[in-house]
Amino acid sequence: MFGPEPAGICDFTVRCKGCGENIPAPVRTLPDSWIVAECALCGERRRYLPSEIFRGRLSQRLSALRGRDLGPGTVRQVKPR
């Protein structure tokens, strides 16, 4: 009950618009404008508004994929042009 936080909880999460899975948002603080995130599961690169960023549990598919063959930096922020 008062132990450590459960694994898989991410402070900044978005739901991928391509596959519908929860992926980590590529931010450290809540942004003022939209961000671009690339899904490591389906490869979709989409824009997300600050209202679409939430604190939530990451997809189990993502954690299984990360453990196997993905290294750090698979989800990254792309600056707008």
Buried (B, 14 or more C-beta within 10 A) or exposed (E): EEEEEEEBEBBBBBBBBBBEBBBBBBBEEEBEEBBBBBBBBBEEEBEBEEEBBEEBEBBEBBEEBBEEEEEEEBBEEEEEE
